[in-house]
Amino acid sequence: MKFTACYTKLEHGYMGKLLEWPTVITEGDDLEDCRDLLVEAATEMAELYKDEGMNIPYPSIVVETVNIPVKEEAMLVNVG
């Protein structure tokens, strides 16, 4: 199954979560580490759901980039 992963840059590393399955969340030292840990967490959660007779959420989110017209002077610059 394919799920939609979302990664957030933290002060030290990354936080990753699955949008369709919000209880699957983890942190890693870098993006690759976070991705690996997220797959591991989802695999373990799937086994738990199976053991408990629960249904795994169906991956159904569509993500796209949307252009929003914002005046340049209104934008904050992220220098971190």
PDB file with one MODEL, atoms N, CA, C and O in Angstrom:
MODEL        1
ATOM      1  N   MET A   1       0.855  -1.187   0.000  1.00  0.00           N
ATOM      2  CA  MET A   1       0.000   0.000   0.000  1.00  0.00           C
ATOM      3  C   MET A   1       0.891   1.237   0.000  1.00  0.00           C
ATOM      4  O   MET A   1       1.982   1.234   0.570  1.00  0.00           O
ATOM      5  N   LYS A   2       0.414   2.280  -0.640  1.00  0.00           N
ATOM      6  CA  LYS A   2       1.144   3.538  -0.651  1.00  0.00           C
ATOM      7  C   LYS A   2       0.370   4.578   0.141  1.00  0.00           C
ATOM      8  O   LYS A   2      -0.824   4.782  -0.080  1.00  0.00           O
ATOM      9  N   PHE A   3       1.059   5.232   1.063  1.00  0.00           N
ATOM     10  CA  PHE A   3       0.479   6.291   1.875  1.00  0.00           C
ATOM     11  C   PHE A   3       1.198   7.598   1.577  1.00  0.00           C
ATOM     12  O   PHE A   3       2.268   7.603   0.968  1.00  0.00           O
ATOM     13  N   THR A   4       0.609   8.696   2.005  1.00  0.00           N
ATOM     14  CA  THR A   4       1.191  10.011   1.795  1.00  0.00           C
ATOM     15  C   THR A   4       1.971  10.418   3.038  1.00  0.00           C
ATOM     16  O   THR A   4       1.395  10.602   4.110  1.00  0.00           O
ATOM     17  N   ALA A   5       3.283  10.557   2.888  1.00  0.00           N
ATOM     18  CA  ALA A   5       4.138  10.956   4.000  1.00  0.00           C
ATOM     19  C   ALA A   5       4.353  12.459   3.976  1.00  0.00           C
ATOM     20  O   ALA A   5       4.475  13.066   2.912  1.00  0.00           O
ATOM     21  N   CYS A   6       4.397  13.046   5.148  1.00  0.00           N
ATOM     22  CA  CYS A   6       4.651  14.476   5.302  1.00  0.00           C
ATOM     23  C   CYS A   6       5.810  14.626   6.286  1.00  0.00           C
ATOM     24  O   CYS A   6       5.794  14.043   7.370  1.00  0.00           O
ATOM     25  N   TYR A   7       6.813  15.410   5.901  1.00  0.00           N
ATOM     26  CA  TYR A   7       7.993  15.599   6.742  1.00  0.00           C
ATOM     27  C   TYR A   7       8.116  17.061   7.133  1.00  0.00           C
ATOM     28  O   TYR A   7       7.936  17.955   6.307  1.00  0.00           O
ATOM     29  N   THR A   8       8.424  17.292   8.400  1.00  0.00           N
ATOM     30  CA  THR A   8       8.618  18.642   8.920  1.00  0.00           C
ATOM     31  C   THR A   8      10.032  18.765   9.454  1.00  0.00           C
ATOM     32  O   THR A   8      10.469  17.947  10.264  1.00  0.00           O
ATOM     33  N   LYS A   9      10.748  19.788   9.001  1.00  0.00           N
ATOM     34  CA  LYS A   9      12.099  20.034   9.473  1.00  0.00           C
ATOM     35  C   LYS A   9      12.020  20.553  10.897  1.00  0.00           C
ATOM     36  O   LYS A   9      11.305  21.515  11.176  1.00  0.00           O
ATOM     37  N   LEU A  10      12.753  19.916  11.792  1.00  0.00           N
ATOM     38  CA  LEU A  10      12.832  20.327  13.185  1.00  0.00           C
ATOM     39  C   LEU A  10      14.199  20.956  13.432  1.00  0.00           C
ATOM     40  O   LEU A  10      15.054  20.962  12.547  1.00  0.00           O
ATOM     41  N   GLU A  11      14.399  21.477  14.619  1.00  0.00           N
ATOM     42  CA  GLU A  11      15.700  22.058  14.954  1.00  0.00           C
ATOM     43  C   GLU A  11      16.811  21.024  14.799  1.00  0.00           C
ATOM     44  O   GLU A  11      17.900  21.335  14.318  1.00  0.00           O
ATOM     45  N   HIS A  12      16.523  19.799  15.210  1.00  0.00           N
ATOM     46  CA  HIS A  12      17.496  18.704  15.098  1.00  0.00           C
ATOM     47  C   HIS A  12      16.843  17.518  14.419  1.00  0.00           C
ATOM     48  O   HIS A  12      16.368  16.607  15.098  1.00  0.00           O
ATOM     49  N   GLY A  13      16.808  17.505  13.096  1.00  0.00           N
ATOM     50  CA  GLY A  13      16.270  16.370  12.363  1.00  0.00           C
ATOM     51  C   GLY A  13      14.920  16.658  11.728  1.00  0.00           C
ATOM     52  O   GLY A  13      14.595  17.799  11.399  1.00  0.00           O
ATOM     53  N   TYR A  14      14.139  15.588  11.563  1.00  0.00           N
ATOM     54  CA  TYR A  14      12.842  15.675  10.897  1.00  0.00           C
ATOM     55  C   TYR A  14      11.788  14.883  11.664  1.00  0.00           C
ATOM     56  O   TYR A  14      12.094  13.897  12.334  1.00  0.00           O
ATOM     57  N   MET A  15      10.544  15.336  11.551  1.00  0.00           N
ATOM     58  CA  MET A  15       9.392  14.581  12.039  1.00  0.00           C
ATOM     59  C   MET A  15       8.646  14.105  10.797  1.00  0.00           C
ATOM     60  O   MET A  15       8.443  14.875   9.858  1.00  0.00           O
ATOM     61  N   GLY A  16       8.239  12.839  10.792  1.00  0.00           N
ATOM     62  CA  GLY A  16       7.484  12.297   9.675  1.00  0.00           C
ATOM     63  C   GLY A  16       6.174  11.712  10.154  1.00  0.00           C
ATOM     64  O   GLY A  16       6.095  11.139  11.240  1.00  0.00           O
ATOM     65  N   LYS A  17       5.140  11.860   9.328  1.00  0.00           N
ATOM     66  CA  LYS A  17       3.844  11.259   9.651  1.00  0.00           C
ATOM     67  C   LYS A  17       3.148  10.871   8.364  1.00  0.00           C
ATOM     68  O   LYS A  17       3.469  11.373   7.287  1.00  0.00           O
ATOM     69  N   LEU A  18       2.191   9.972   8.493  1.00  0.00           N
ATOM     70  CA  LEU A  18       1.362   9.571   7.363  1.00  0.00           C
ATOM     71  C   LEU A  18       0.054  10.348   7.439  1.00  0.00           C
ATOM     72  O   LEU A  18      -0.634  10.308   8.459  1.00  0.00           O
ATOM     73  N   LEU A  19      -0.292  11.050   6.373  1.00  0.00           N
ATOM     74  CA  LEU A  19      -1.484  11.886   6.397  1.00  0.00           C
ATOM     75  C   LEU A  19      -2.761  11.070   6.567  1.00  0.00           C
ATOM     76  O   LEU A  19      -3.674  11.495   7.275  1.00  0.00           O
ATOM     77  N   GLU A  20      -2.836   9.910   5.930  1.00  0.00           N
ATOM     78  CA  GLU A  20      -4.040   9.088   6.033  1.00  0.00           C
ATOM     79  C   GLU A  20      -4.108   8.294   7.338  1.00  0.00           C
ATOM     80  O   GLU A  20      -5.164   7.777   7.704  1.00  0.00           O
ATOM     81  N   TRP A  21      -2.987   8.203   8.026  1.00  0.00           N
ATOM     82  CA  TRP A  21      -2.897   7.371   9.229  1.00  0.00           C
ATOM     83  C   TRP A  21      -2.157   8.170  10.303  1.00  0.00           C
ATOM     84  O   TRP A  21      -0.994   7.889  10.595  1.00  0.00           O
ATOM     85  N   PRO A  22      -2.832   9.171  10.897  1.00  0.00           N
ATOM     86  CA  PRO A  22      -2.166  10.130  11.776  1.00  0.00           C
ATOM     87  C   PRO A  22      -1.527   9.535  13.038  1.00  0.00           C
ATOM     88  O   PRO A  22      -0.722  10.202  13.687  1.00  0.00           O
ATOM     89  N   THR A  23      -1.872   8.300  13.393  1.00  0.00           N
ATOM     90  CA  THR A  23      -1.222   7.696  14.562  1.00  0.00           C
ATOM     91  C   THR A  23       0.171   7.171  14.232  1.00  0.00           C
ATOM     92  O   THR A  23       0.918   6.797  15.137  1.00  0.00           O
ATOM     93  N   VAL A  24       0.530   7.137  12.950  1.00  0.00           N
ATOM     94  CA  VAL A  24       1.876   6.724  12.550  1.00  0.00           C
ATOM     95  C   VAL A  24       2.717   7.991  12.415  1.00  0.00           C
ATOM     96  O   VAL A  24       2.561   8.758  11.465  1.00  0.00           O
ATOM     97  N   ILE A  25       3.611   8.196  13.383  1.00  0.00           N
ATOM     98  CA  ILE A  25       4.434   9.405  13.437  1.00  0.00           C
ATOM     99  C   ILE A  25       5.781   9.048  14.055  1.00  0.00           C
ATOM    100  O   ILE A  25       5.854   8.217  14.960  1.00  0.00           O
ATOM    101  N   THR A  26       6.833   9.671  13.570  1.00  0.00           N
ATOM    102  CA  THR A  26       8.164   9.361  14.090  1.00  0.00           C
ATOM    103  C   THR A  26       9.110  10.540  13.859  1.00  0.00           C
ATOM    104  O   THR A  26       8.750  11.509  13.191  1.00  0.00           O
ATOM    105  N   GLU A  27      10.302  10.453  14.406  1.00  0.00           N
ATOM    106  CA  GLU A  27      11.343  11.461  14.190  1.00  0.00           C
ATOM    107  C   GLU A  27      12.644  10.770  13.833  1.00  0.00           C
ATOM    108  O   GLU A  27      12.924   9.665  14.297  1.00  0.00           O
ATOM    109  N   GLY A  28      13.445  11.441  12.994  1.00  0.00           N
ATOM    110  CA  GLY A  28      14.735  10.896  12.603  1.00  0.00           C
ATOM    111  C   GLY A  28      15.786  11.989  12.543  1.00  0.00           C
ATOM    112  O   GLY A  28      15.467  13.177  12.497  1.00  0.00           O
ATOM    113  N   ASP A  29      17.044  11.570  12.545  1.00  0.00           N
ATOM    114  CA  ASP A  29      18.161  12.516  12.531  1.00  0.00           C
ATOM    115  C   ASP A  29      18.238  13.299  11.224  1.00  0.00           C
ATOM    116  O   ASP A  29      18.605  14.474  11.216  1.00  0.00           O
ATOM    117  N   ASP A  30      17.890  12.640  10.121  1.00  0.00           N
ATOM    118  CA  ASP A  30      17.857  13.299   8.812  1.00  0.00           C
ATOM    119  C   ASP A  30      16.661  12.742   8.048  1.00  0.00           C
ATOM    120  O   ASP A  30      15.953  11.866   8.544  1.00  0.00           O
ATOM    121  N   LEU A  31      16.442  13.249   6.851  1.00  0.00           N
ATOM    122  CA  LEU A  31      15.251  12.853   6.094  1.00  0.00           C
ATOM    123  C   LEU A  31      15.245  11.362   5.773  1.00  0.00           C
ATOM    124  O   LEU A  31      14.204  10.714   5.883  1.00  0.00           O
ATOM    125  N   GLU A  32      16.368  10.819   5.384  1.00  0.00           N
ATOM    126  CA  GLU A  32      16.439   9.389   5.068  1.00  0.00           C
ATOM    127  C   GLU A  32      16.147   8.535   6.298  1.00  0.00           C
ATOM    128  O   GLU A  32      15.403   7.558   6.215  1.00  0.00           O
ATOM    129  N   ASP A  33      16.732   8.903   7.443  1.00  0.00           N
ATOM    130  CA  ASP A  33      16.500   8.191   8.689  1.00  0.00           C
ATOM    131  C   ASP A  33      15.020   8.259   9.076  1.00  0.00           C
ATOM    132  O   ASP A  33      14.425   7.257   9.474  1.00  0.00           O
ATOM    133  N   CYS A  34      14.444   9.438   8.955  1.00  0.00           N
ATOM    134  CA  CYS A  34      13.036   9.620   9.294  1.00  0.00           C
ATOM    135  C   CYS A  34      12.151   8.764   8.396  1.00  0.00           C
ATOM    136  O   CYS A  34      11.199   8.141   8.867  1.00  0.00           O
ATOM    137  N   ARG A  35      12.462   8.735   7.111  1.00  0.00           N
ATOM    138  CA  ARG A  35      11.685   7.942   6.150  1.00  0.00           C
ATOM    139  C   ARG A  35      11.743   6.457   6.529  1.00  0.00           C
ATOM    140  O   ARG A  35      10.715   5.780   6.556  1.00  0.00           O
ATOM    141  N   ASP A  36      12.947   5.956   6.821  1.00  0.00           N
ATOM    142  CA  ASP A  36      13.106   4.549   7.207  1.00  0.00           C
ATOM    143  C   ASP A  36      12.326   4.232   8.478  1.00  0.00           C
ATOM    144  O   ASP A  36      11.667   3.196   8.568  1.00  0.00           O
ATOM    145  N   LEU A  37      12.405   5.131   9.461  1.00  0.00           N
ATOM    146  CA  LEU A  37      11.694   4.914  10.724  1.00  0.00           C
ATOM    147  C   LEU A  37      10.182   4.989  10.538  1.00  0.00           C
ATOM    148  O   LEU A  37       9.436   4.295  11.228  1.00  0.00           O
ATOM    149  N   LEU A  38       9.728   5.829   9.608  1.00  0.00           N
ATOM    150  CA  LEU A  38       8.298   5.940   9.335  1.00  0.00           C
ATOM    151  C   LEU A  38       7.761   4.648   8.724  1.00  0.00           C
ATOM    152  O   LEU A  38       6.683   4.183   9.095  1.00  0.00           O
ATOM    153  N   VAL A  39       8.506   4.073   7.795  1.00  0.00           N
ATOM    154  CA  VAL A  39       8.108   2.792   7.195  1.00  0.00           C
ATOM    155  C   VAL A  39       8.080   1.705   8.274  1.00  0.00           C
ATOM    156  O   VAL A  39       7.157   0.893   8.322  1.00  0.00           O
ATOM    157  N   GLU A  40       9.085   1.699   9.126  1.00  0.00           N
ATOM    158  CA  GLU A  40       9.144   0.714  10.215  1.00  0.00           C
ATOM    159  C   GLU A  40       7.956   0.883  11.162  1.00  0.00           C
ATOM    160  O   GLU A  40       7.331  -0.101  11.554  1.00  0.00           O
ATOM    161  N   ALA A  41       7.644   2.129  11.530  1.00  0.00           N
ATOM    162  CA  ALA A  41       6.520   2.392  12.433  1.00  0.00           C
ATOM    163  C   ALA A  41       5.199   1.961  11.805  1.00  0.00           C
ATOM    164  O   ALA A  41       4.348   1.386  12.484  1.00  0.00           O
ATOM    165  N   ALA A  42       5.023   2.235  10.511  1.00  0.00           N
ATOM    166  CA  ALA A  42       3.787   1.848   9.828  1.00  0.00           C
ATOM    167  C   ALA A  42       3.653   0.335   9.740  1.00  0.00           C
ATOM    168  O   ALA A  42       2.555  -0.203   9.887  1.00  0.00           O
ATOM    169  N   THR A  43       4.761  -0.350   9.502  1.00  0.00           N
ATOM    170  CA  THR A  43       4.749  -1.807   9.428  1.00  0.00           C
ATOM    171  C   THR A  43       4.348  -2.405  10.773  1.00  0.00           C
ATOM    172  O   THR A  43       3.538  -3.330  10.834  1.00  0.00           O
ATOM    173  N   GLU A  44       4.920  -1.872  11.845  1.00  0.00           N
ATOM    174  CA  GLU A  44       4.573  -2.350  13.186  1.00  0.00           C
ATOM    175  C   GLU A  44       3.114  -2.035  13.521  1.00  0.00           C
ATOM    176  O   GLU A  44       2.421  -2.855  14.124  1.00  0.00           O
ATOM    177  N   MET A  45       2.651  -0.849  13.132  1.00  0.00           N
ATOM    178  CA  MET A  45       1.263  -0.465  13.396  1.00  0.00           C
ATOM    179  C   MET A  45       0.307  -1.365  12.616  1.00  0.00           C
ATOM    180  O   MET A  45      -0.751  -1.728  13.129  1.00  0.00           O
ATOM    181  N   ALA A  46       0.666  -1.728  11.387  1.00  0.00           N
ATOM    182  CA  ALA A  46      -0.174  -2.618  10.586  1.00  0.00           C
ATOM    183  C   ALA A  46      -0.318  -3.985  11.268  1.00  0.00           C
ATOM    184  O   ALA A  46      -1.404  -4.565  11.289  1.00  0.00           O
ATOM    185  N   GLU A  47       0.778  -4.486  11.817  1.00  0.00           N
ATOM    186  CA  GLU A  47       0.725  -5.763  12.545  1.00  0.00           C
ATOM    187  C   GLU A  47      -0.172  -5.659  13.776  1.00  0.00           C
ATOM    188  O   GLU A  47      -0.947  -6.571  14.064  1.00  0.00           O
ATOM    189  N   LEU A  48      -0.067  -4.550  14.497  1.00  0.00           N
ATOM    190  CA  LEU A  48      -0.905  -4.329  15.674  1.00  0.00           C
ATOM    191  C   LEU A  48      -2.376  -4.276  15.275  1.00  0.00           C
ATOM    192  O   LEU A  48      -3.222  -4.895  15.920  1.00  0.00           O
ATOM    193  N   TYR A  49      -2.680  -3.532  14.207  1.00  0.00           N
ATOM    194  CA  TYR A  49      -4.057  -3.445  13.737  1.00  0.00           C
ATOM    195  C   TYR A  49      -4.581  -4.832  13.357  1.00  0.00           C
ATOM    196  O   TYR A  49      -5.714  -5.184  13.685  1.00  0.00           O
ATOM    197  N   LYS A  50      -3.761  -5.606  12.672  1.00  0.00           N
ATOM    198  CA  LYS A  50      -4.163  -6.958  12.269  1.00  0.00           C
ATOM    199  C   LYS A  50      -4.459  -7.805  13.497  1.00  0.00           C
ATOM    200  O   LYS A  50      -5.483  -8.486  13.550  1.00  0.00           O
ATOM    201  N   ASP A  51      -3.565  -7.769  14.488  1.00  0.00           N
ATOM    202  CA  ASP A  51      -3.747  -8.548  15.710  1.00  0.00           C
ATOM    203  C   ASP A  51      -5.010  -8.147  16.469  1.00  0.00           C
ATOM    204  O   ASP A  51      -5.654  -8.983  17.104  1.00  0.00           O
ATOM    205  N   GLU A  52      -5.358  -6.859  16.397  1.00  0.00           N
ATOM    206  CA  GLU A  52      -6.524  -6.345  17.111  1.00  0.00           C
ATOM    207  C   GLU A  52      -7.806  -6.408  16.277  1.00  0.00           C
ATOM    208  O   GLU A  52      -8.871  -6.013  16.751  1.00  0.00           O
ATOM    209  N   GLY A  53      -7.712  -6.899  15.040  1.00  0.00           N
ATOM    210  CA  GLY A  53      -8.881  -6.982  14.167  1.00  0.00           C
ATOM    211  C   GLY A  53      -9.365  -5.634  13.665  1.00  0.00           C
ATOM    212  O   GLY A  53     -10.541  -5.470  13.341  1.00  0.00           O
ATOM    213  N   MET A  54      -8.449  -4.662  13.602  1.00  0.00           N
ATOM    214  CA  MET A  54      -8.797  -3.308  13.149  1.00  0.00           C
ATOM    215  C   MET A  54      -8.439  -3.137  11.680  1.00  0.00           C
ATOM    216  O   MET A  54      -7.537  -3.805  11.173  1.00  0.00           O
ATOM    217  N   ASN A  55      -9.147  -2.241  10.996  1.00  0.00           N
ATOM    218  CA  ASN A  55      -8.875  -1.956   9.593  1.00  0.00           C
ATOM    219  C   ASN A  55      -7.812  -0.876   9.454  1.00  0.00           C
ATOM    220  O   ASN A  55      -7.857   0.144  10.142  1.00  0.00           O
ATOM    221  N   ILE A  56      -6.872  -1.102   8.573  1.00  0.00           N
ATOM    222  CA  ILE A  56      -5.863  -0.097   8.246  1.00  0.00           C
ATOM    223  C   ILE A  56      -6.552   0.965   7.403  1.00  0.00           C
ATOM    224  O   ILE A  56      -7.323   0.630   6.504  1.00  0.00           O
ATOM    225  N   PRO A  57      -6.284   2.252   7.678  1.00  0.00           N
ATOM    226  CA  PRO A  57      -6.906   3.307   6.855  1.00  0.00           C
ATOM    227  C   PRO A  57      -6.537   3.142   5.380  1.00  0.00           C
ATOM    228  O   PRO A  57      -5.414   2.763   5.047  1.00  0.00           O
ATOM    229  N   TYR A  58      -7.482   3.428   4.520  1.00  0.00           N
ATOM    230  CA  TYR A  58      -7.242   3.328   3.090  1.00  0.00           C
ATOM    231  C   TYR A  58      -6.539   4.592   2.612  1.00  0.00           C
ATOM    232  O   TYR A  58      -6.990   5.698   2.909  1.00  0.00           O
ATOM    233  N   PRO A  59      -5.430   4.441   1.868  1.00  0.00           N
ATOM    234  CA  PRO A  59      -4.723   5.630   1.383  1.00  0.00           C
ATOM    235  C   PRO A  59      -5.545   6.356   0.325  1.00  0.00           C
ATOM    236  O   PRO A  59      -5.726   5.848  -0.782  1.00  0.00           O
ATOM    237  N   SER A  60      -6.043   7.542   0.661  1.00  0.00           N
ATOM    238  CA  SER A  60      -6.968   8.218  -0.238  1.00  0.00           C
ATOM    239  C   SER A  60      -6.707   9.718  -0.378  1.00  0.00           C
ATOM    240  O   SER A  60      -7.547  10.436  -0.921  1.00  0.00           O
ATOM    241  N   ILE A  61      -5.582  10.195   0.091  1.00  0.00           N
ATOM    242  CA  ILE A  61      -5.295  11.622   0.022  1.00  0.00           C
ATOM    243  C   ILE A  61      -4.572  11.937  -1.278  1.00  0.00           C
ATOM    244  O   ILE A  61      -3.687  11.197  -1.706  1.00  0.00           O
ATOM    245  N   VAL A  62      -4.957  13.037  -1.897  1.00  0.00           N
ATOM    246  CA  VAL A  62      -4.282  13.533  -3.090  1.00  0.00           C
ATOM    247  C   VAL A  62      -3.594  14.839  -2.702  1.00  0.00           C
ATOM    248  O   VAL A  62      -4.223  15.733  -2.135  1.00  0.00           O
ATOM    249  N   VAL A  63      -2.308  14.947  -3.007  1.00  0.00           N
ATOM    250  CA  VAL A  63      -1.543  16.141  -2.674  1.00  0.00           C
ATOM    251  C   VAL A  63      -1.129  16.822  -3.969  1.00  0.00           C
ATOM    252  O   VAL A  63      -0.674  16.172  -4.910  1.00  0.00           O
ATOM    253  N   GLU A  64      -1.292  18.134  -4.003  1.00  0.00           N
ATOM    254  CA  GLU A  64      -0.867  18.887  -5.169  1.00  0.00           C
ATOM    255  C   GLU A  64      -0.347  20.250  -4.739  1.00  0.00           C
ATOM    256  O   GLU A  64      -0.675  20.736  -3.656  1.00  0.00           O
ATOM    257  N   THR A  65       0.457  20.858  -5.585  1.00  0.00           N
ATOM    258  CA  THR A  65       0.944  22.207  -5.360  1.00  0.00           C
ATOM    259  C   THR A  65      -0.059  23.183  -5.932  1.00  0.00           C
ATOM    260  O   THR A  65      -0.511  23.021  -7.066  1.00  0.00           O
ATOM    261  N   VAL A  66      -0.412  24.200  -5.156  1.00  0.00           N
ATOM    262  CA  VAL A  66      -1.372  25.201  -5.590  1.00  0.00           C
ATOM    263  C   VAL A  66      -0.700  26.570  -5.514  1.00  0.00           C
ATOM    264  O   VAL A  66      -0.119  26.923  -4.488  1.00  0.00           O
ATOM    265  N   ASN A  67      -0.780  27.333  -6.588  1.00  0.00           N
ATOM    266  CA  ASN A  67      -0.222  28.679  -6.598  1.00  0.00           C
ATOM    267  C   ASN A  67      -1.171  29.645  -5.909  1.00  0.00           C
ATOM    268  O   ASN A  67      -2.344  29.736  -6.270  1.00  0.00           O
ATOM    269  N   ILE A  68      -0.663  30.366  -4.916  1.00  0.00           N
ATOM    270  CA  ILE A  68      -1.446  31.350  -4.184  1.00  0.00           C
ATOM    271  C   ILE A  68      -0.851  32.723  -4.477  1.00  0.00           C
ATOM    272  O   ILE A  68       0.333  32.941  -4.220  1.00  0.00           O
ATOM    273  N   PRO A  69      -1.639  33.651  -5.006  1.00  0.00           N
ATOM    274  CA  PRO A  69      -1.099  34.972  -5.310  1.00  0.00           C
ATOM    275  C   PRO A  69      -0.884  35.786  -4.031  1.00  0.00           C
ATOM    276  O   PRO A  69      -1.837  36.289  -3.436  1.00  0.00           O
ATOM    277  N   VAL A  70       0.376  35.906  -3.620  1.00  0.00           N
ATOM    278  CA  VAL A  70       0.730  36.657  -2.416  1.00  0.00           C
ATOM    279  C   VAL A  70       1.744  37.712  -2.831  1.00  0.00           C
ATOM    280  O   VAL A  70       2.721  37.410  -3.515  1.00  0.00           O
ATOM    281  N   LYS A  71       1.506  38.949  -2.412  1.00  0.00           N
ATOM    282  CA  LYS A  71       2.445  40.015  -2.736  1.00  0.00           C
ATOM    283  C   LYS A  71       3.770  39.753  -2.044  1.00  0.00           C
ATOM    284  O   LYS A  71       3.806  39.328  -0.889  1.00  0.00           O
ATOM    285  N   GLU A  72       4.846  40.006  -2.747  1.00  0.00           N
ATOM    286  CA  GLU A  72       6.189  39.703  -2.256  1.00  0.00           C
ATOM    287  C   GLU A  72       6.460  40.334  -0.893  1.00  0.00           C
ATOM    288  O   GLU A  72       7.093  39.709  -0.042  1.00  0.00           O
ATOM    289  N   GLU A  73       5.999  41.546  -0.675  1.00  0.00           N
ATOM    290  CA  GLU A  73       6.267  42.223   0.601  1.00  0.00           C
ATOM    291  C   GLU A  73       5.521  41.585   1.776  1.00  0.00           C
ATOM    292  O   GLU A  73       5.854  41.844   2.933  1.00  0.00           O
ATOM    293  N   ALA A  74       4.529  40.766   1.491  1.00  0.00           N
ATOM    294  CA  ALA A  74       3.783  40.089   2.554  1.00  0.00           C
ATOM    295  C   ALA A  74       4.416  38.767   2.963  1.00  0.00           C
ATOM    296  O   ALA A  74       4.014  38.169   3.961  1.00  0.00           O
ATOM    297  N   MET A  75       5.392  38.314   2.209  1.00  0.00           N
ATOM    298  CA  MET A  75       6.015  37.013   2.487  1.00  0.00           C
ATOM    299  C   MET A  75       7.098  37.149   3.536  1.00  0.00           C
ATOM    300  O   MET A  75       7.850  38.123   3.552  1.00  0.00           O
ATOM    301  N   LEU A  76       7.168  36.154   4.419  1.00  0.00           N
ATOM    302  CA  LEU A  76       8.252  36.059   5.386  1.00  0.00           C
ATOM    303  C   LEU A  76       9.332  35.204   4.793  1.00  0.00           C
ATOM    304  O   LEU A  76       9.049  34.191   4.153  1.00  0.00           O
ATOM    305  N   VAL A  77      10.566  35.596   4.997  1.00  0.00           N
ATOM    306  CA  VAL A  77      11.688  34.828   4.467  1.00  0.00           C
ATOM    307  C   VAL A  77      12.181  33.871   5.539  1.00  0.00           C
ATOM    308  O   VAL A  77      12.470  34.283   6.662  1.00  0.00           O
ATOM    309  N   ASN A  78      12.274  32.600   5.194  1.00  0.00           N
ATOM    310  CA  ASN A  78      12.764  31.577   6.123  1.00  0.00           C
ATOM    311  C   ASN A  78      14.263  31.398   5.880  1.00  0.00           C
ATOM    312  O   ASN A  78      14.670  30.838   4.862  1.00  0.00           O
ATOM    313  N   VAL A  79      15.075  31.872   6.816  1.00  0.00           N
ATOM    314  CA  VAL A  79      16.526  31.770   6.661  1.00  0.00           C
ATOM    315  C   VAL A  79      17.091  30.628   7.496  1.00  0.00           C
ATOM    316  O   VAL A  79      18.309  30.475   7.586  1.00  0.00           O
ATOM    317  N   GLY A  80      16.220  29.821   8.110  1.00  0.00           N
ATOM    318  CA  GLY A  80      16.682  28.722   8.964  1.00  0.00           C
ATOM    319  C   GLY A  80      16.931  27.553   8.169  1.00  0.00           C
ATOM    320  O   GLY A  80      17.328  26.516   8.702  1.00  0.00           O
TER     321      GLY A  80
ENDMDL
END
